[in-house]
Amino acid sequence: MTAIDLFGLYEHDAQDIIIDGCRLVLTCPACPEQYEVFDDSTRVQIGYLRLRHGWFRADAPCCGGETVYESSPNGDGAFDEDERLGYLTDAIKAIQKRRQQTTEGSNG
């Protein structure tokens, strides 16, 4: 899959979350709560996060790509406030791990 710079389609605002060099852009606040994930330095989309019906998943590099993380948080269509950061961080780690494996595979 070719990397696409979609970063410019979104205006940065207070709802953006930065985790480990990744910018999470909230594209829907609830039912589902979902984010597009960008490498904050290259501005390239590297992931998609979605929570709906109590099922949270992370796809890489975009929606419909490989699901690299799944979990079942308490929140149904949106995270409970006390769980959001933990689940988002775990999803970002999974996306970064998959990205590193992909990079190593193409270099070796």
C-alpha positions in Angstrom: 0.0 0.0 0.0 1.3 3.4 -0.9 1.6 6.0 1.9 -0.8 8.9 1.4 -0.4 12.4 3.0 -3.9 13.0 4.3 -2.6 15.1 7.2 -3.4 18.4 5.4 -7.1 17.5 5.2 -7.4 18.0 9.0 -7.1 21.2 10.9 -5.2 20.8 14.1 -7.2 21.5 17.2 -7.4 20.9 20.9 -8.8 17.4 20.3 -5.6 16.1 18.6 -3.7 13.8 20.8 0.1 13.2 20.5 1.4 9.8 21.7 5.0 8.7 21.0 5.4 11.0 17.9 2.0 10.1 16.5 -0.8 12.6 16.0 -4.3 11.2 16.6 -6.9 13.2 14.9 -10.4 12.6 16.2 -12.7 12.1 13.2 -15.8 11.1 15.2 -16.2 11.6 19.0 -18.7 8.7 19.6 -20.6 5.8 18.1 -17.9 5.1 16.9 -15.1 7.0 18.6 -12.4 7.0 15.9 -9.1 8.5 15.0 -6.8 8.8 12.0 -3.2 8.3 13.1 -0.3 10.2 11.5 3.4 10.2 12.0 3.8 13.7 13.3 7.1 14.3 11.6 6.4 12.9 8.1 2.6 13.7 8.1 1.8 10.3 6.6 -1.1 8.3 7.9 0.1 5.2 9.7 -3.1 4.0 11.4 -6.8 4.1 12.1 -8.4 3.5 15.5 -12.1 2.7 16.1 -14.2 1.8 19.1 -17.8 0.6 18.4 -20.1 -1.8 20.3 -17.4 -2.4 22.9 -14.8 -3.5 20.4 -11.7 -1.4 19.9 -9.3 -2.0 17.0 -6.2 -0.5 15.4 -5.6 -0.9 11.7 -2.4 -0.2 9.9 -1.7 1.8 7.8 -5.3 2.9 7.4 -8.9 1.8 7.8 -9.3 -1.7 6.3 -5.6 -2.4 6.6 -4.2 -5.1 8.8 -5.7 -5.1 12.3 -2.7 -5.0 14.6 -4.5 -4.5 17.9 -7.9 -5.4 19.4 -9.4 -5.1 22.9 -12.8 -4.8 24.7 -12.8 -1.6 26.8 -15.7 -0.7 29.1 -16.8 2.1 26.8 -19.3 1.0 24.1 -19.2 3.8 21.4 -16.8 6.0 23.3 -14.1 5.3 25.8 -14.7 5.9 29.5 -12.5 8.9 30.4 -10.3 6.8 32.7 -9.4 4.2 30.1 -8.9 6.3 26.9 -5.2 7.1 27.2 -4.2 3.6 28.1 -6.0 1.9 25.2 -4.8 4.6 22.7 -1.2 4.2 23.9 -1.4 0.4 23.5 -2.8 0.8 20.0 -0.1 3.2 19.0 2.6 0.8 20.3 1.1 -2.0 18.1 1.0 0.3 15.1 4.6 1.3 15.6 5.7 -2.3 16.1 4.0 -3.3 12.9 5.5 -0.4 11.1 9.0 -1.3 12.3 8.5 -5.0 11.2 7.4 -3.7 7.8 10.4 -1.4 7.5 12.8 -4.2 8.6 11.3 -6.6 6.1 11.7 -4.2 3.2 15.3 -3.5 4.2 16.3 -7.2 4.6 
